[in-house]
Amino acid sequence: MSELAGLAPRRAESIAFVRAQLREPAVQILASQVLTGAVAMAANILMVRSMTPTHRGEVALLLQVVYLATQVLLLGTERSFVASYHNVAPGPAVRAYGRLLLIPASAGLLGVIVFTAASPHHRNPGPLIVALLVVYTIVEASALASRAVAIAVGRVRDFMIARVLESVLLLGMLVGLYVTHTSHPETWFLAYVVAGAVPTIVYLLVWLRLPVDPAAAPVDAALNRQVRREGLALFPAAISNMAMLRVDRLVIPALASTAALGLYTSVATMTELLAWPVRAYADSRLGRWRASHNDGGLHTRPIVLAVAAYSLVVVPIVAGGLYLLIVPVFGHQYAPAKVVVLPLVVAAGLYAVSRVSLGLLIAKGRGGLVSVAEITGFVVSFAVYLLLIPRLGILGAAYGSLAGYGACLVFALIATYLVKERT
Protein backbone atom coordinates (compact mmCIF):
# COMPACT_ATOMS: atom_id res chain seq x y z
CA MET A 1 0.00 0.00 0.00
CA SER A 2 2.84 2.38 0.80
CA GLU A 3 4.27 1.83 -2.67
CA LEU A 4 0.88 2.59 -4.25
CA ALA A 5 0.53 5.66 -2.08
CA GLY A 6 3.89 6.97 -3.26
CA LEU A 7 3.18 6.25 -6.93
CA ALA A 8 0.71 9.11 -7.44
CA PRO A 9 3.02 11.86 -6.10
CA ARG A 10 5.90 10.58 -8.22
CA ARG A 11 3.70 10.56 -11.32
CA ALA A 12 2.53 14.08 -10.52
CA GLU A 13 6.14 15.20 -10.15
CA SER A 14 7.02 13.65 -13.50
CA ILE A 15 4.12 15.39 -15.23
CA ALA A 16 5.06 18.69 -13.61
CA PHE A 17 8.67 18.25 -14.77
CA VAL A 18 7.58 17.59 -18.36
CA ARG A 19 5.28 20.61 -18.33
CA ALA A 20 8.09 22.78 -16.98
CA GLN A 21 10.39 21.65 -19.77
CA LEU A 22 7.72 22.34 -22.39
CA ARG A 23 7.45 25.90 -21.06
CA GLU A 24 11.17 26.49 -21.61
CA PRO A 25 11.71 29.12 -24.33
CA ALA A 26 14.46 27.04 -25.96
CA VAL A 27 12.14 24.04 -26.23
CA GLN A 28 9.32 26.13 -27.67
CA ILE A 29 11.62 27.83 -30.18
CA LEU A 30 13.02 24.44 -31.12
CA ALA A 31 9.50 23.07 -31.58
CA SER A 32 8.65 25.92 -33.95
CA GLN A 33 11.93 25.38 -35.80
CA VAL A 34 11.32 21.65 -36.14
CA LEU A 35 7.83 22.24 -37.45
CA THR A 36 9.08 24.87 -39.88
CA GLY A 37 11.81 22.49 -40.97
CA ALA A 38 9.36 19.66 -41.51
CA VAL A 39 7.14 21.91 -43.63
CA ALA A 40 10.20 23.14 -45.55
CA MET A 41 11.10 19.53 -46.26
CA ALA A 42 7.55 18.76 -47.41
CA ALA A 43 7.49 21.95 -49.51
CA ASN A 44 10.78 20.95 -51.10
CA ILE A 45 9.37 17.55 -52.05
CA LEU A 46 6.15 19.05 -53.42
CA MET A 47 8.07 21.59 -55.51
CA VAL A 48 10.53 19.13 -57.00
CA ARG A 49 7.62 16.84 -57.84
CA SER A 50 5.68 19.68 -59.50
CA MET A 51 8.40 21.69 -61.24
CA THR A 52 11.46 21.13 -63.37
CA PRO A 53 14.86 21.81 -61.77
CA THR A 54 14.90 25.13 -63.63
CA HIS A 55 11.60 26.34 -62.15
CA ARG A 56 12.59 25.00 -58.71
CA GLY A 57 15.76 27.03 -59.01
CA GLU A 58 13.77 30.17 -59.83
CA VAL A 59 11.71 29.83 -56.65
CA ALA A 60 14.91 29.25 -54.67
CA LEU A 61 16.47 32.36 -56.21
CA LEU A 62 13.50 34.54 -55.19
CA LEU A 63 13.64 33.20 -51.64
CA GLN A 64 17.38 33.87 -51.34
CA VAL A 65 16.90 37.49 -52.47
CA VAL A 66 14.28 37.95 -49.75
CA TYR A 67 16.43 36.38 -47.04
CA LEU A 68 19.36 38.66 -47.86
CA ALA A 69 17.17 41.78 -48.09
CA THR A 70 15.61 40.92 -44.72
CA GLN A 71 18.99 41.18 -43.01
CA VAL A 72 19.48 44.63 -44.51
CA LEU A 73 16.18 45.79 -42.99
CA LEU A 74 17.03 44.34 -39.56
CA LEU A 75 20.55 45.89 -39.50
CA GLY A 76 21.76 43.32 -36.97
CA THR A 77 19.22 44.26 -34.30
CA GLU A 78 17.63 40.82 -33.92
CA ARG A 79 20.17 39.45 -31.44
CA SER A 80 21.08 42.77 -29.84
CA PHE A 81 17.38 43.31 -29.02
CA VAL A 82 17.20 39.96 -27.21
CA ALA A 83 20.42 40.63 -25.32
CA SER A 84 19.42 44.17 -24.21
CA TYR A 85 15.69 43.95 -23.42
CA HIS A 86 14.55 41.98 -20.37
CA ASN A 87 11.08 41.69 -18.83
CA VAL A 88 9.54 44.45 -20.95
CA ALA A 89 5.85 44.55 -21.89
CA PRO A 90 4.84 43.20 -25.33
CA GLY A 91 3.19 46.37 -26.65
CA PRO A 92 6.10 48.75 -25.92
CA ALA A 93 8.55 46.14 -27.22
CA VAL A 94 6.69 45.86 -30.54
CA ARG A 95 6.59 49.64 -30.90
CA ALA A 96 10.29 49.89 -30.02
CA TYR A 97 11.22 47.37 -32.70
CA GLY A 98 8.91 49.11 -35.15
CA ARG A 99 10.91 52.30 -34.66
CA LEU A 100 14.11 50.35 -35.33
CA LEU A 101 12.72 49.08 -38.65
CA LEU A 102 11.13 52.33 -39.85
CA ILE A 103 14.17 54.04 -41.38
CA PRO A 104 15.74 51.01 -43.12
CA ALA A 105 12.34 49.93 -44.46
CA SER A 106 11.66 53.39 -45.87
CA ALA A 107 15.13 53.60 -47.42
CA GLY A 108 14.75 50.12 -48.92
CA LEU A 109 11.36 50.95 -50.42
CA LEU A 110 12.77 54.10 -51.99
CA GLY A 111 15.66 52.09 -53.45
CA VAL A 112 13.25 49.57 -54.98
CA ILE A 113 11.22 52.36 -56.59
CA VAL A 114 14.36 53.92 -58.08
CA PHE A 115 15.59 50.54 -59.34
CA THR A 116 12.26 49.67 -60.95
CA ALA A 117 12.04 53.02 -62.69
CA ALA A 118 15.66 53.22 -63.87
CA SER A 119 16.74 49.63 -64.61
CA PRO A 120 16.85 48.39 -68.22
CA HIS A 121 13.97 46.23 -69.34
CA HIS A 122 16.07 43.07 -69.67
CA ARG A 123 17.25 43.41 -66.06
CA ASN A 124 13.85 44.28 -64.60
CA PRO A 125 11.98 41.20 -63.32
CA GLY A 126 8.65 42.99 -63.72
CA PRO A 127 6.31 44.79 -61.31
CA LEU A 128 4.65 41.58 -60.05
CA ILE A 129 7.92 39.95 -59.00
CA VAL A 130 9.23 43.19 -57.50
CA ALA A 131 6.01 43.68 -55.50
CA LEU A 132 6.15 40.10 -54.20
CA LEU A 133 9.79 40.50 -53.20
CA VAL A 134 9.10 43.76 -51.35
CA VAL A 135 6.07 42.44 -49.47
CA TYR A 136 7.74 39.18 -48.49
CA THR A 137 10.89 40.99 -47.33
CA ILE A 138 8.80 43.14 -44.98
CA VAL A 139 6.90 40.06 -43.80
CA GLU A 140 10.09 38.12 -43.10
CA ALA A 141 11.68 41.07 -41.27
CA SER A 142 8.55 41.42 -39.13
CA ALA A 143 8.53 37.68 -38.39
CA LEU A 144 12.17 37.72 -37.25
CA ALA A 145 11.49 40.85 -35.22
CA SER A 146 8.51 39.14 -33.57
CA ARG A 147 10.80 36.24 -32.66
CA ALA A 148 13.19 38.62 -30.89
CA VAL A 149 10.28 40.39 -29.17
CA ALA A 150 8.77 37.07 -28.04
CA ILE A 151 12.05 35.98 -26.42
CA ALA A 152 12.58 39.38 -24.77
CA VAL A 153 9.05 39.67 -23.32
CA GLY A 154 8.61 36.01 -22.39
CA ARG A 155 5.88 35.18 -24.91
CA VAL A 156 7.67 32.53 -26.92
CA ARG A 157 4.52 30.39 -26.79
CA ASP A 158 2.69 33.01 -28.85
CA PHE A 159 5.48 33.00 -31.39
CA MET A 160 5.37 29.20 -31.55
CA ILE A 161 1.60 29.26 -32.20
CA ALA A 162 2.10 31.85 -34.95
CA ARG A 163 4.65 29.61 -36.63
CA VAL A 164 2.31 26.63 -36.33
CA LEU A 165 -0.41 28.62 -38.08
CA GLU A 166 2.06 29.73 -40.74
CA SER A 167 3.21 26.15 -41.33
CA VAL A 168 -0.32 24.77 -41.58
CA LEU A 169 -1.37 27.56 -43.94
CA LEU A 170 1.72 27.17 -46.14
CA LEU A 171 1.47 23.40 -46.31
CA GLY A 172 -2.23 23.58 -47.20
CA MET A 173 -1.61 26.02 -50.05
CA LEU A 174 1.37 24.07 -51.38
CA VAL A 175 -0.60 20.83 -51.36
CA GLY A 176 -3.32 22.64 -53.28
CA LEU A 177 -0.78 23.81 -55.87
CA TYR A 178 0.59 20.28 -56.13
CA VAL A 179 -2.86 18.73 -56.59
CA THR A 180 -3.79 21.27 -59.26
CA HIS A 181 -0.48 20.65 -61.11
CA THR A 182 0.56 24.30 -60.86
CA SER A 183 4.12 24.82 -62.09
CA HIS A 184 4.45 28.63 -62.21
CA PRO A 185 7.23 29.77 -59.82
CA GLU A 186 5.43 33.04 -59.03
CA THR A 187 2.38 31.19 -57.71
CA TRP A 188 4.45 28.99 -55.40
CA PHE A 189 6.31 32.06 -54.14
CA LEU A 190 3.02 33.85 -53.46
CA ALA A 191 2.05 31.01 -51.12
CA TYR A 192 5.07 31.84 -48.94
CA VAL A 193 4.08 35.50 -48.85
CA VAL A 194 0.49 34.85 -47.74
CA ALA A 195 1.39 32.16 -45.20
CA GLY A 196 4.01 34.35 -43.56
CA ALA A 197 1.96 37.54 -43.49
CA VAL A 198 -1.30 36.37 -41.91
CA PRO A 199 -0.14 34.96 -38.52
CA THR A 200 2.62 37.54 -38.10
CA ILE A 201 0.23 40.48 -38.52
CA VAL A 202 -2.37 38.87 -36.24
CA TYR A 203 0.02 38.34 -33.35
CA LEU A 204 1.68 41.72 -33.64
CA LEU A 205 -1.76 43.31 -33.37
CA VAL A 206 -2.59 41.10 -30.37
CA TRP A 207 0.61 42.08 -28.57
CA LEU A 208 -0.04 45.79 -29.22
CA ARG A 209 -3.46 45.50 -27.55
CA LEU A 210 -2.25 43.68 -24.41
CA PRO A 211 -2.32 45.73 -21.18
CA VAL A 212 1.04 46.89 -19.89
CA ASP A 213 2.19 45.19 -16.69
CA PRO A 214 3.15 47.89 -14.11
CA ALA A 215 6.08 45.70 -13.01
CA ALA A 216 7.52 45.52 -16.56
CA ALA A 217 10.83 47.20 -17.26
CA PRO A 218 10.57 50.57 -19.00
CA VAL A 219 11.41 51.05 -22.68
CA ASP A 220 13.08 54.33 -23.54
CA ALA A 221 14.94 55.90 -26.43
CA ALA A 222 18.33 55.40 -24.77
CA LEU A 223 17.83 51.63 -24.68
CA ASN A 224 16.77 51.61 -28.32
CA ARG A 225 19.92 53.54 -29.21
CA GLN A 226 21.96 50.91 -27.40
CA VAL A 227 20.20 48.18 -29.37
CA ARG A 228 20.91 50.06 -32.59
CA ARG A 229 24.61 50.51 -31.73
CA GLU A 230 25.07 46.84 -30.89
CA GLY A 231 23.02 45.91 -33.93
CA LEU A 232 25.26 47.94 -36.22
CA ALA A 233 28.29 46.20 -34.71
CA LEU A 234 26.58 42.86 -35.44
CA PHE A 235 25.23 43.89 -38.85
CA PRO A 236 28.37 42.80 -40.75
CA ALA A 237 28.02 39.46 -38.96
CA ALA A 238 24.33 39.17 -39.85
CA ILE A 239 24.76 40.05 -43.51
CA SER A 240 27.90 37.93 -43.84
CA ASN A 241 26.17 34.98 -42.18
CA MET A 242 23.19 35.28 -44.48
CA ALA A 243 25.48 35.73 -47.47
CA MET A 244 27.50 32.70 -46.41
CA LEU A 245 24.26 30.72 -46.18
CA ARG A 246 22.58 32.06 -49.32
CA VAL A 247 25.09 33.46 -51.78
CA ASP A 248 25.71 29.99 -53.20
CA ARG A 249 22.10 30.07 -54.46
CA LEU A 250 22.87 33.35 -56.21
CA VAL A 251 26.22 32.30 -57.66
CA ILE A 252 25.16 28.90 -59.02
CA PRO A 253 22.71 30.33 -61.62
CA ALA A 254 25.40 32.76 -62.79
CA LEU A 255 28.27 30.26 -62.98
CA ALA A 256 26.27 27.12 -63.78
CA SER A 257 22.49 27.17 -64.40
CA THR A 258 19.13 27.41 -62.65
CA ALA A 259 18.76 23.66 -63.20
CA ALA A 260 21.95 23.14 -61.18
CA LEU A 261 20.49 25.41 -58.50
CA GLY A 262 17.37 23.24 -58.38
CA LEU A 263 19.51 20.13 -57.80
CA TYR A 264 21.65 21.84 -55.18
CA THR A 265 18.73 23.39 -53.29
CA SER A 266 16.90 20.06 -53.06
CA VAL A 267 19.71 18.81 -50.80
CA ALA A 268 20.76 22.06 -49.10
CA THR A 269 17.21 22.69 -47.87
CA MET A 270 17.35 19.36 -46.02
CA THR A 271 20.85 19.68 -44.56
CA GLU A 272 20.18 23.16 -43.13
CA LEU A 273 17.69 21.60 -40.73
CA LEU A 274 20.54 19.95 -38.83
CA ALA A 275 21.70 23.29 -37.39
CA TRP A 276 18.27 24.71 -36.54
CA PRO A 277 17.92 23.14 -33.07
CA VAL A 278 21.33 24.45 -32.05
CA ARG A 279 20.62 27.93 -33.36
CA ALA A 280 17.29 28.02 -31.52
CA TYR A 281 19.07 27.01 -28.32
CA ALA A 282 21.77 29.67 -28.75
CA ASP A 283 19.27 32.46 -29.50
CA SER A 284 17.07 31.59 -26.52
CA ARG A 285 20.06 31.62 -24.16
CA LEU A 286 21.61 34.96 -25.17
CA GLY A 287 20.04 36.93 -22.32
CA ARG A 288 20.97 34.29 -19.72
CA TRP A 289 24.51 33.97 -21.03
CA ARG A 290 25.03 37.72 -20.83
CA ALA A 291 23.71 37.81 -17.27
CA SER A 292 25.99 34.90 -16.34
CA HIS A 293 28.95 36.64 -17.97
CA ASN A 294 28.25 39.84 -16.06
CA ASP A 295 28.20 37.79 -12.85
CA GLY A 296 31.42 36.00 -13.77
CA GLY A 297 29.80 32.59 -14.06
CA LEU A 298 29.69 31.89 -17.81
CA HIS A 299 31.50 28.63 -18.60
CA THR A 300 31.88 28.27 -22.36
CA ARG A 301 33.75 24.99 -22.80
CA PRO A 302 30.99 22.57 -21.65
CA ILE A 303 28.45 24.34 -23.88
CA VAL A 304 30.63 24.12 -26.99
CA LEU A 305 31.60 20.49 -26.32
CA ALA A 306 27.96 19.47 -25.91
CA VAL A 307 27.03 20.99 -29.28
CA ALA A 308 30.07 19.38 -30.92
CA ALA A 309 28.95 16.00 -29.59
CA TYR A 310 25.48 16.58 -31.01
CA SER A 311 26.96 17.28 -34.45
CA LEU A 312 29.20 14.21 -34.35
CA VAL A 313 26.22 11.98 -33.61
CA VAL A 314 23.73 13.52 -36.03
CA VAL A 315 25.94 14.15 -39.10
CA PRO A 316 26.50 10.49 -40.13
CA ILE A 317 22.84 9.61 -39.60
CA VAL A 318 21.58 12.53 -41.70
CA ALA A 319 24.16 11.94 -44.45
CA GLY A 320 23.35 8.26 -44.83
CA GLY A 321 19.58 8.73 -44.71
CA LEU A 322 19.52 11.62 -47.16
CA TYR A 323 21.81 9.85 -49.64
CA LEU A 324 19.51 6.83 -49.73
CA LEU A 325 16.27 8.82 -49.95
CA ILE A 326 17.04 11.33 -52.72
CA VAL A 327 15.94 9.23 -55.67
CA PRO A 328 12.93 7.53 -54.00
CA VAL A 329 11.63 10.87 -52.68
CA PHE A 330 12.63 13.41 -55.35
CA GLY A 331 12.71 11.26 -58.49
CA HIS A 332 15.44 10.06 -60.84
CA GLN A 333 15.98 13.51 -62.37
CA TYR A 334 17.43 14.60 -59.01
CA ALA A 335 19.91 11.70 -58.76
CA PRO A 336 22.91 13.95 -59.63
CA ALA A 337 22.28 15.81 -56.35
CA LYS A 338 23.66 12.82 -54.40
CA VAL A 339 27.19 14.08 -54.92
CA VAL A 340 26.70 17.08 -52.58
CA VAL A 341 25.09 15.24 -49.65
CA LEU A 342 28.22 14.47 -47.61
CA PRO A 343 29.97 17.87 -47.87
CA LEU A 344 26.73 19.76 -47.18
CA VAL A 345 25.86 17.65 -44.13
CA VAL A 346 29.36 18.07 -42.68
CA ALA A 347 29.16 21.81 -43.40
CA ALA A 348 25.85 22.00 -41.52
CA GLY A 349 27.46 20.32 -38.51
CA LEU A 350 30.29 22.86 -38.47
CA TYR A 351 27.79 25.68 -38.84
CA ALA A 352 25.81 24.41 -35.84
CA VAL A 353 28.83 24.52 -33.54
CA SER A 354 29.77 27.99 -34.80
CA ARG A 355 26.32 29.36 -33.83
CA VAL A 356 26.94 28.57 -30.17
CA SER A 357 30.51 29.88 -30.22
CA LEU A 358 29.38 33.16 -31.76
CA GLY A 359 26.44 33.39 -29.36
CA LEU A 360 28.86 33.17 -26.45
CA LEU A 361 30.92 35.99 -27.95
CA ILE A 362 27.77 38.13 -28.25
CA ALA A 363 26.97 37.42 -24.61
CA LYS A 364 30.45 38.71 -23.74
CA GLY A 365 29.82 41.91 -25.68
CA ARG A 366 32.26 41.03 -28.48
CA GLY A 367 30.06 41.84 -31.45
CA GLY A 368 33.05 43.04 -33.45
CA LEU A 369 34.72 39.63 -33.24
CA VAL A 370 31.46 37.99 -34.30
CA SER A 371 31.38 40.17 -37.40
CA VAL A 372 35.00 39.35 -38.24
CA ALA A 373 34.27 35.62 -37.88
CA GLU A 374 31.23 35.78 -40.15
CA ILE A 375 33.07 37.93 -42.72
CA THR A 376 35.96 35.47 -42.71
CA GLY A 377 33.59 32.59 -43.39
CA PHE A 378 31.85 34.46 -46.19
CA VAL A 379 35.08 35.52 -47.91
CA VAL A 380 36.46 31.99 -47.82
CA SER A 381 33.23 30.43 -49.10
CA PHE A 382 32.78 33.01 -51.86
CA ALA A 383 36.37 32.57 -53.06
CA VAL A 384 35.89 28.81 -53.26
CA TYR A 385 32.57 29.29 -55.09
CA LEU A 386 34.23 31.40 -57.76
CA LEU A 387 37.12 28.95 -58.07
CA LEU A 388 35.29 25.62 -58.06
CA ILE A 389 31.72 26.10 -59.35
CA PRO A 390 32.84 26.66 -62.97
CA ARG A 391 34.91 23.45 -62.73
CA LEU A 392 32.83 21.17 -60.49
CA GLY A 393 29.33 22.64 -60.63
CA ILE A 394 27.20 22.00 -57.55
CA LEU A 395 29.99 19.98 -55.92
CA GLY A 396 32.15 23.11 -56.02
CA ALA A 397 29.37 25.02 -54.27
CA ALA A 398 29.19 22.33 -51.58
CA TYR A 399 32.95 22.51 -51.02
CA GLY A 400 32.65 26.29 -50.77
CA SER A 401 30.03 26.00 -48.02
CA LEU A 402 32.18 23.47 -46.19
CA ALA A 403 35.25 25.71 -46.36
CA GLY A 404 33.36 28.84 -45.32
CA TYR A 405 31.57 27.29 -42.35
CA GLY A 406 34.80 25.65 -41.23
CA ALA A 407 36.75 28.93 -41.40
CA CYS A 408 34.02 30.73 -39.44
CA LEU A 409 34.03 28.03 -36.75
CA VAL A 410 37.82 28.02 -36.38
CA PHE A 411 37.90 31.80 -35.97
CA ALA A 412 34.99 31.72 -33.49
CA LEU A 413 36.65 29.04 -31.34
CA ILE A 414 39.97 30.89 -31.28
CA ALA A 415 38.25 34.18 -30.44
CA THR A 416 36.19 32.56 -27.67
CA TYR A 417 39.33 31.08 -26.13
CA LEU A 418 41.35 34.31 -26.33
CA VAL A 419 38.55 36.43 -24.88
CA LYS A 420 38.19 34.00 -22.00
CA GLU A 421 41.94 34.07 -21.34
CA ARG A 422 42.09 37.86 -21.34
CA THR A 423 39.11 38.04 -18.98
N, C-alpha and C positions, 0 to 999 in steps of 0.2 A: 504493500500500500504506500509506503514511503517513497518508493521509486516512482509509482504512478503520480503521487502528489507533486514530486519534483519535476515531472515531465512537462507539465503545462507551463510553469515559469520559464523553463529552458527554451521551450518552443516560442514563447512570447519574446524572449530576449533575442532569439535568432531572427524572428520576423522584424523586430525593431532595428536590429543591426542591418538587415537587408534594406529596409526603408531608409535608414540613415545614409547608406551608401548610394542609393538611388537619388537622394537629394543633393549629393555632391555635385558642384558645378562641373568638375572635370568629367564625371560620368555622364551628365546630361549633355555636355558639349560633344563628348565622344559618341553618344547615342545619335545625336543629330548628324554628326559626321558620317557614321556608319550607314545611316539611312540614306543620306545624300549620296554616299559612295555606291550603295546598292542600286539606287535609281540611276546614277550615272552609268553603271555597268549595264543595266537593262536598256538604258537609252542608247548606249553604244551598240549593243546587239541589234536593237530595232533599226537603228540607222544603217548599219552595215548590211542588214538584210533587205532594206528598202532602197538603198542608193548605191550607185557605183562608187568605187574609191575616189573618183574625181569629185563627185558631189559631196561625199562625206568629208573630203578635204576642205571644200568650200565652207561647210558649216563650222569645221574646226578652226579655219582661218578667222571667221567672224567672231567666234568666241574668244580667240586669243587676243584680237584687237580690243575687245571689251575688257578683258582681264587686265591688260596693260594700262588702258585708259583709266580704269578704276583706281589704280594705284596713284596716278597723277592727281586725281580728285582728292584722294585721302591725304596726300602729302605726308605719309608716315605717321599719322596721328592715331591709327588704330591701336597700336600697342602702348603708345605713350599715354593715351586716354585711360586705358585699363590700369597702368602703373600709377597714375597720378590721382585718379578719382576713387574715393572709398566711401561707401555708405551714403551716397547722395540719393536724392529722390528721382524717380524715373522722369517726370515731366521736365524739371530743370536740366537734367542730363541730356535729354533729347534736344532741348532748345540750345544747349551749349554746343553740342556736336553739330547742330544745324548751322550755327554761326561759323564753326570751323570750315564747313563745306561750302558756304555761300560764295566766297570770293573765287576759289578755284573752279567751282561749277559755272559761275558766270563767265570767267575767262575762257574756259573750255568751250562753252556754247558760242561765244563770240568767234573763237578760232574755227569752229566747225562751219559757221556761217560764211566766214571769209574764204575758207577752203572750198566750199561748195560753189561759191560765186566765181572764184578766180581760177580753179583748176581746169586743165584741158578736159575735153569731153572724154578722151580715151582713158584718162586717169580718174574720172569721177564715177563712183559706183552707182550713182543714181540717187534721187531723193528718198526713195523707199528704204534702201539699204542704210543710207546715212541717218534717217530718222530712227530706224530700228537700233542702230548702233548707239545713238545718243541716249535714247530712252533706256536701253538695257544697261548702259554704263551708269546712269543715275540710279537705276534700280539696284545694281550690284553694289555701288558705293553705299547706298542707304542700308542694304542688308548687312554689309560688313560693319558699318557704323552701329547698327542695332545690336550686333553681336558684342561689340565693345561696351555699349551701354548696358546690355543685359548682365555682363560679367561685373561691371562696376557697381550697378545698383542692386545686385543680388536677385535678378529675375531671369536667370538662365532657363528656367522651366518655360517661360513665355517664349523665349527664343526657340527652344526646342520644338514647341508646339507649332510655331510659325514655319519652321523648316519641315515638319511633318506635313503640314497643309501644302506647302510648296511642292514637296516630293509627290504627294498623292495627285495634285493637280497636274504636275508635269507628266507623270507617268500615264495618267488617264488620257491626256491630249496626244502623247506620243503613240500610245496604243491605237488611238483613233486614226492617226496619220498612217500607221502601219497597216491597219485593217483596210483603209481606203486606198492603199497603194500610192500614197502621195510621195513624190520624189523631188519636189522643188526645195532647194536648200533654204530659201527665204521663209517658207511655211514652217519648217522644222525650227528655225531660229526664232520665229515669232512665238512658238510655244514656250520657249525659255523666258522670253520677255514677260508674257502674261503670267506664267506660273511664279516668277520671282516677284512681280509687282504686287499682286493681290494680297498675300499674307503680310508682306513687309509694310505696306501702307496701313493695313488694318491694325497691326500691333503698335505701330508708331502713334496712330491716333488714340488707341487705348491708353498707352503710357502717358500721353499728353493730358488726358482727362482724369488721371488718377490724382487723388488728394495728396498734398505734400505732407509727409510725416514731420512734425515739429522737431523730432530728434535727429533728422537727417542733417548731414554736413552741408554747409552752404556752398553754393557755386557762384564764383565771382569772376570778373574779367582777368584778374591777376592769375588765377589758376588756369584759365583758358590760354593765357599767353605762355604759361609754363608748358602746357600740353603742346602748343604750337612750336615752341623752341625745341623741345625734345623730339617732336615729330619731324621737324626739318633736319635734325641730326640723324634721324632714322630713315628719312626719305630716300637717300641714296641706297640704303640697305633694302628698303621695300621695293624700289623700282628695279634694283639689280636682282633681287630674289625673283621677282615676277619675270624679269627678262630671262634669267637663267632657267626658269621653269617653262617659259612660253616662246622664247625667241626661236627655238628649233622649229616650231610650227610655222614661223614666218619665213625662216631661211630655206626650209625644204622646198616650198613651191618655187622659190627663186632659183635655187641651185639644182633642183631635181624636177619635181612635177607635183601637181595637186593629187594625182593618183598615189604617189609615194607618200604624201602627207596622210592620205586616208589609211594606208597600211600602217604607217608609224603610229598614228593616233589611236588606232584600234588596240594597240598594246599599251601605249603610254597612259591612256586613260585608266587602264586596269592597275598598272604598277604604282601609279600615284597614290592609290588608296592605302598602300602599305604605310606611308608616313602620316596619314591623317590622324590616327589615334594619338601619336606622339605629339603632333603639333597642337591638338586640342588640349592635351595635358599641359604642355608648356605654356600656352596662352592663358589657361585657367589659373595657373600658379604664379603668374608674374607679380601680382600684388603681394602674395604671401612671401615670395622669394625676396622681394625688395624689403619688406618689413623684417624678415629674418636677417638680411644683410645689414640693415641699419642697426639691428641688435647684436650683430657680431656672431650670429648662429647659423649662417648659410654654409652648408657643406656640399660642395659641388661634385666631388668624386663619386659618391654612391649613386647620385642621380644619373650621371653620365654613363656609369658602368651598367646600371639597370637598363637603360635604353639601348646600349650596345648589345646586351644579352638578348633583348627582344628582337633586334634586327638579325642577329645571328641565327635565331631559331626560326623566324618567319621567312627570311629570304629564300632558303632552299625549297621550302614548301610551296611558296607562291610561284617560284620559277618553274618547278616541275609541273605543278597543276596547270599553269597558264600555257606552257609549251604543249601539253597534251590536249588542251581544250580548244585551241585556236581554230583548227579546221572543223571539228564537230559543231562548234558554236557559231563561228563567223562564216564558214563556207570555204570551198577550195580556192576561190579567188584571193583569199587572204592568207594562204599558206606561206607566201614569201615573208610575212611579218614574223615568222618564228625566229628568224635570225637575230632579232633585237631583244628577245625576251630576257636572256641572261644579263646582258649589260644594263638594261633598264631596271631590272629588279634589284641588282646590286647597287645601282645609282640611287634608287629609292631608299634603300637601307642606309646608305651614307647620308642622304638628305635628312632622314629622320633623326639621326644622332646629332646632326648639326643644328636642328631646330632647338633642341634642349640646350646645347652649348651656347648658342646665341641668346636664348632666353635668359640664361644665367648672367651673361654679360649685360643685358638690358637691366636686369634687376640690380646690378652693381653700378648702374649709371654710366656704362661705357658704350653709349650709342655710336660714338665715332668708330670704335673698333668693330662693331657689328656691321657698319656700313663698309668698312674696308674689307671685311671678310666676304660680304656678299658681292662687292665689286670684283674682288679677286676671283671668286667662283665664276662670275659672269664673263670676265675677260678670258679666262682659260677656256671655258666652254665655247664661247663665240669663236675664238681662234681655231679650236679644233673643228668646229662646224665648217668654217671656211676652208680649212685644209683637207678635210676628209669627206665631206658630203659629195663634192664633185667626183671623187674617186670611188667611194664605197656606198653612196646613196644613204638609205635610212640607217645602215649599220654605222656609218660615219657620224650621223646625228646621235645615235645611242652612245658611241664612244665619247662624243663631246659632252653629253650630259654626265656620264660617269666621271670624266676628268674634272668638270666644273664642280660637281657636288663634292668630289674628293678634295679638291683644293680648298673649297670653302670650309669643309670640316677640319682639315689640318690646321688652317689659320685660326679657326674658332677655338680648337683645343689648345693650341699654343698660347693664344691670347688669354683664355680662361686661366691657364696655369700661371702665366706671368703676372696677371692682375692679382691672383690669390697670393703669390709670393711677395709682391710689393706691399699688399695690405698687411 
